[in-house]
Amino acid sequence: MTTGLLLLRILLAGLLLGHALQKLRGWFGGAGPAGTSAVFERRGFAPSTQLATTTGQTHTDGGPHR
């Protein structure tokens, strides 16, 4: 049971890290900071550049760890 949970947590952490790097760096086919800011602007969120950076950083820091 513990090994399965560990593998699940590692998988989720990797997915969140990849998603964050799409936002922060544009890696793995992501839009990068400029593209993520544009999405936030279209949806009416401001300041979009700060939100894009904060969102990417939160995905990186807020992974499934304790």
N, CA and C atoms as an extended XYZ file, in Angstrom:
198
Properties=species:S:1:pos:R:3:atomname:S:1:resname:S:1:resid:I:1 pbc="F F F"
N         0.824       -1.191        0.000 N   MET     1
C         0.000        0.000        0.000 CA  MET     1
C         0.872        1.260        0.000 C   MET     1
N         1.894        1.273        0.847 N   THR     2
C         2.751        2.461        0.918 CA  THR     2
C         3.533        2.672       -0.371 C   THR     2
N         3.968        1.611       -0.998 N   THR     3
C         4.705        1.746       -2.254 CA  THR     3
C         3.803        2.299       -3.339 C   THR     3
N         2.562        1.840       -3.384 N   GLY     4
C         1.604        2.348       -4.359 CA  GLY     4
C         1.327        3.830       -4.167 C   GLY     4
N         1.174        4.250       -2.911 N   LEU     5
C         0.946        5.674       -2.631 CA  LEU     5
C         2.162        6.509       -2.996 C   LEU     5
N         3.342        5.981       -2.732 N   LEU     6
C         4.560        6.695       -3.101 CA  LEU     6
C         4.641        6.876       -4.613 C   LEU     6
N         4.355        5.832       -5.363 N   LEU     7
C         4.385        5.938       -6.818 CA  LEU     7
C         3.331        6.911       -7.328 C   LEU     7
N         2.162        6.909       -6.727 N   LEU     8
C         1.113        7.849       -7.110 CA  LEU     8
C         1.544        9.293       -6.846 C   LEU     8
N         2.149        9.517       -5.697 N   ARG     9
C         2.617       10.872       -5.368 CA  ARG     9
C         3.724       11.336       -6.311 C   ARG     9
N         4.623       10.438       -6.675 N   ILE    10
C         5.690       10.786       -7.613 CA  ILE    10
C         5.101       11.117       -8.979 C   ILE    10
N         4.130       10.337       -9.418 N   LEU    11
C         3.470       10.591      -10.692 CA  LEU    11
C         2.768       11.949      -10.688 C   LEU    11
N         2.010       12.226       -9.641 N   LEU    12
C         1.304       13.500       -9.560 CA  LEU    12
C         2.266       14.686       -9.489 C   LEU    12
N         3.349       14.521       -8.744 N   ALA    13
C         4.339       15.595       -8.662 CA  ALA    13
C         4.955       15.860      -10.033 C   ALA    13
N         5.249       14.811      -10.774 N   GLY    14
C         5.809       14.977      -12.112 CA  GLY    14
C         4.841       15.664      -13.057 C   GLY    14
N         3.563       15.293      -12.984 N   LEU    15
C         2.560       15.930      -13.831 CA  LEU    15
C         2.405       17.411      -13.504 C   LEU    15
N         2.354       17.738      -12.211 N   LEU    16
C         2.233       19.145      -11.818 CA  LEU    16
C         3.472       19.942      -12.212 C   LEU    16
N         4.636       19.344      -12.088 N   LEU    17
C         5.863       20.035      -12.480 CA  LEU    17
C         5.877       20.295      -13.981 C   LEU    17
N         5.489       19.303      -14.761 N   GLY    18
C         5.420       19.497      -16.211 CA  GLY    18
C         4.429       20.577      -16.593 C   GLY    18
N         3.281       20.595      -15.933 N   HIS    19
C         2.265       21.608      -16.200 CA  HIS    19
C         2.782       23.003      -15.826 C   HIS    19
N         3.496       23.090      -14.719 N   ALA    20
C         4.055       24.374      -14.296 CA  ALA    20
C         5.109       24.863      -15.282 C   ALA    20
N         5.941       23.955      -15.781 N   LEU    21
C         6.980       24.351      -16.728 CA  LEU    21
C         6.389       24.782      -18.067 C   LEU    21
N         5.212       24.287      -18.404 N   GLN    22
C         4.526       24.779      -19.593 CA  GLN    22
C         4.183       26.257      -19.412 C   GLN    22
N         3.747       26.621      -18.231 N   LYS    23
C         3.373       28.006      -17.956 CA  LYS    23
C         4.590       28.920      -17.781 C   LYS    23
N         5.587       28.427      -17.060 N   LEU    24
C         6.733       29.266      -16.707 CA  LEU    24
C         7.782       29.373      -17.814 C   LEU    24
N         8.018       28.285      -18.553 N   ARG    25
C         9.117       28.249      -19.521 CA  ARG    25
C         8.678       27.971      -20.954 C   ARG    25
N         7.435       27.527      -21.137 N   GLY    26
C         6.987       27.173      -22.475 CA  GLY    26
C         7.483       25.809      -22.920 C   GLY    26
N         7.960       25.001      -21.988 N   TRP    27
C         8.444       23.670      -22.311 CA  TRP    27
C         7.270       22.719      -22.533 C   TRP    27
N         7.536       21.593      -23.160 N   PHE    28
C         6.543       20.533      -23.377 CA  PHE    28
C         5.325       21.040      -24.141 C   PHE    28
N         5.538       21.949      -25.064 N   GLY    29
C         4.440       22.448      -25.888 CA  GLY    29
C         3.572       23.495      -25.215 C   GLY    29
N         4.053       24.059      -24.125 N   GLY    30
C         3.269       25.072      -23.416 CA  GLY    30
C         3.377       26.440      -24.051 C   GLY    30
N         2.534       27.346      -23.612 N   ALA    31
C         2.473       28.686      -24.176 CA  ALA    31
C         3.516       29.633      -23.579 C   ALA    31
N         4.102       29.266      -22.461 N   GLY    32
C         5.065       30.144      -21.804 CA  GLY    32
C         4.365       31.286      -21.098 C   GLY    32
N         5.131       32.173      -20.496 N   PRO    33
C         4.531       33.273      -19.737 CA  PRO    33
C         3.664       34.197      -20.598 C   PRO    33
N         4.104       34.502      -21.803 N   ALA    34
C         3.342       35.415      -22.655 CA  ALA    34
C         2.002       34.804      -23.056 C   ALA    34
N         2.015       33.546      -23.439 N   GLY    35
C         0.780       32.887      -23.841 CA  GLY    35
C        -0.174       32.680      -22.678 C   GLY    35
N         0.370       32.337      -21.510 N   THR    36
C        -0.467       32.157      -20.331 CA  THR    36
C        -1.068       33.495      -19.909 C   THR    36
N        -0.289       34.572      -20.001 N   SER    37
C        -0.816       35.914      -19.694 CA  SER    37
C        -1.954       36.271      -20.638 C   SER    37
N        -1.805       35.927      -21.906 N   ALA    38
C        -2.849       36.227      -22.890 CA  ALA    38
C        -4.142       35.481      -22.556 C   ALA    38
N        -4.019       34.253      -22.105 N   VAL    39
C        -5.210       33.487      -21.715 CA  VAL    39
C        -5.902       34.162      -20.538 C   VAL    39
N        -5.121       34.585      -19.552 N   PHE    40
C        -5.714       35.264      -18.397 CA  PHE    40
C        -6.379       36.573      -18.802 C   PHE    40
N        -5.752       37.322      -19.690 N   GLU    41
C        -6.345       38.577      -20.157 CA  GLU    41
C        -7.669       38.335      -20.867 C   GLU    41
N        -7.723       37.324      -21.726 N   ARG    42
C        -8.969       37.009      -22.441 CA  ARG    42
C       -10.087       36.634      -21.468 C   ARG    42
N        -9.732       36.052      -20.355 N   ARG    43
C       -10.739       35.647      -19.374 CA  ARG    43
C       -11.059       36.754      -18.370 C   ARG    43
N       -10.410       37.907      -18.523 N   GLY    44
C       -10.735       39.057      -17.696 CA  GLY    44
C        -9.962       39.183      -16.395 C   GLY    44
N        -8.892       38.426      -16.256 N   PHE    45
C        -8.082       38.514      -15.039 CA  PHE    45
C        -6.962       39.525      -15.222 C   PHE    45
N        -6.718       40.304      -14.191 N   ALA    46
C        -5.634       41.283      -14.239 CA  ALA    46
C        -4.973       41.317      -12.867 C   ALA    46
N        -3.724       41.592      -12.742 N   PRO    47
C        -2.674       41.726      -13.752 CA  PRO    47
C        -2.267       40.344      -14.266 C   PRO    47
N        -2.386       40.161      -15.536 N   SER    48
C        -2.229       38.836      -16.129 CA  SER    48
C        -0.809       38.291      -16.061 C   SER    48
N         0.190       39.152      -16.188 N   THR    49
C         1.583       38.672      -16.154 CA  THR    49
C         1.931       38.133      -14.773 C   THR    49
N         1.520       38.855      -13.744 N   GLN    50
C         1.780       38.388      -12.380 CA  GLN    50
C         1.020       37.098      -12.091 C   GLN    50
N        -0.209       37.011      -12.577 N   LEU    51
C        -0.993       35.804      -12.354 CA  LEU    51
C        -0.383       34.602      -13.055 C   LEU    51
N         0.128       34.793      -14.252 N   ALA    52
C         0.757       33.689      -14.979 CA  ALA    52
C         1.975       33.168      -14.218 C   ALA    52
N         2.786       34.077      -13.721 N   THR    53
C         3.969       33.684      -12.957 CA  THR    53
C         3.577       33.023      -11.638 C   THR    53
N         2.609       33.611      -10.950 N   THR    54
C         2.159       33.057       -9.678 CA  THR    54
C         1.551       31.679       -9.856 C   THR    54
N         0.777       31.502      -10.912 N   THR    55
C         0.157       30.204      -11.181 CA  THR    55
C         1.220       29.145      -11.441 C   THR    55
N         2.197       29.452      -12.274 N   GLY    56
C         3.267       28.496      -12.549 CA  GLY    56
C         4.075       28.164      -11.312 C   GLY    56
N         4.368       29.173      -10.521 N   GLN    57
C         5.144       28.951       -9.293 CA  GLN    57
C         4.345       28.129       -8.287 C   GLN    57
N         3.043       28.382       -8.193 N   THR    58
C         2.202       27.622       -7.261 CA  THR    58
C         2.122       26.161       -7.672 C   THR    58
N         2.033       25.906       -8.976 N   HIS    59
C         2.030       24.521       -9.443 CA  HIS    59
C         3.354       23.840       -9.099 C   HIS    59
N         4.442       24.587       -9.164 N   THR    60
C         5.750       24.014       -8.857 CA  THR    60
C         5.891       23.752       -7.359 C   THR    60
N         5.525       24.737       -6.546 N   ASP    61
C         5.700       24.613       -5.090 CA  ASP    61
C         4.613       23.798       -4.421 C   ASP    61
N         3.429       23.762       -4.998 N   GLY    62
C         2.293       23.128       -4.331 CA  GLY    62
C         2.046       21.705       -4.753 C   GLY    62
N         3.060       21.029       -5.211 N   GLY    63
C         2.896       19.633       -5.606 CA  GLY    63
C         2.513       18.771       -4.419 C   GLY    63
N         2.238       17.519       -4.674 N   PRO    64
C         1.780       16.632       -3.598 CA  PRO    64
C         2.933       16.201       -2.675 C   PRO    64
N         3.340       17.100       -1.837 N   HIS    65
C         4.369       16.778       -0.841 CA  HIS    65
C         3.953       17.373        0.488 C   HIS    65
N         4.583       16.930        1.527 N   ARG    66
C         4.247       17.443        2.854 CA  ARG    66
C         5.453       18.068        3.469 C   ARG    66
